[in-house]
Amino acid sequence: MYQQPYPPQPPMYQPMHAPAKVPAGVLIGVTVWRLVIVACALTGFFAAVATMGDPWAGLSQLASLLVGVCYLGLLLYPAFTGGRAHEPRSPWLRGALTVTLLLVAITFLTIMEGDLDETWSLFEHLITPLVVLIDWIAVGRDQANARWWHPLTWIVFPSAYLVYFLIGDFGLYGSFLDPDDEDFALVVLGFLGGVIAAGYLLYGIAKIKAAVSAQARPPVPGPQPELAGPPATYWH
């Protein structure tokens, strides 16, 4: 007759490890960069206020103000996570802001044939859209989590402004965006289609960057095989 001892039992509750904090250098760098974005956006907005007096009608001014407020929130985000994340997991907000700023810049510089002579115009139509685009392409990391349907919803800010524009009857933008024109609906659909196309371009850039980063990352070592334990002890 023999008896084999019971093998050691694993603990009932495994200790939970807190997520690692983002390196201080990354936090500082991203914080400073997004402070630059806030400064650019608000510089354009307040320069427009000083120049035009009424900044509440144009998409350029409202988009710059929105970027300033939202990126201020992103700048402060690490403080609410204890330094364990420098931005949310979802890139939806950054994507929506980027396509809106691209709409502002491209429309102003092409269809409206605008110039950049004034400080407000330079910041609202070139510098702020450019730094927000750079943030999407090169600075942020959450764009790797973009979903295929995100670009379809990134039209929310231009669509909300369109409703505001119609209700306010501001009479801006000349003949190319005239609600009384018979082609108004087609023009609006064209703009929204362009925003969606720009969104999918950003989505593609994000996925390509994520794939390249994954290939450049060193492989994670797999679990090591367990060593054989000592032979069982028998008692007679």
C-alpha angles and dihedrals in degrees: 000000000000139000128214116208118239114258115248112276121229116244114269094233121040115211114253115230116217115236113268117259120250110257112267092238092057093048093049094045095048092043093052092046093051090046086059090053091050090049092050094048095047093043089058093045098048092042087055090049091052093046104039103022094214112066096162100087106055126077090220093062096041092047092052091049091048091050091049093052096042095046090048086058091048089049090056095041096097089059090063093049098047090247093300095116132022096200140010120279092243118071093198097113095047091048093050092049093047096053091045092053091046089053090051095048099042095044093048096046097042116024096027093037089218125176133225099223096115122069093235092051094047092053099038097045104032120008100044095043089048097051092045089052091049089050090056096045104037115009111041124068104194093077086085085073094058113134125221092246097051095091089056090059097040089085089077096100096047089044092051090049090050090057090047090048092052094047093046094046090209097169094222131147097037122239099337092073104029115145089207093058116101090227094053094106092050091049091051092049089049092053093047090047089052091051091051091048090051088049092055090048089056090045091053092048090051093051093046091050091048091051093049091048091050091053093048093049114096113249118263110243114245125235115292118241114258117251117240112259126227116288118271117270119234129201121201 
